[in-house]
Amino acid sequence: MIPERDYFLAKAETRRRQEEAEAARLVREARREDAARRREQAGEDGESRSPTGALGWLRRLAGAR
């Protein structure tokens, strides 16, 4: 291929990947903020729906019976 064309194709591909990564990052941050808001609201109710901590998975398992 022509070297100049390779440069522009690579540059466009890099820009496309950066835009995709930025969009994915924004989605992750929005989900993280939403989860934090939900945890905060659950904490305000005084009732924790899922046990946390080192053995939280074991407490959830025992509570599933």
Secondary structure, 3 states (H helix, E strand, C coil): CCHHHHHHHHHHHHHHHHHHHHHHHHHHHHHHHHHHHHHHHHHHCCCCCCCCCCCHHHHHHHHCC
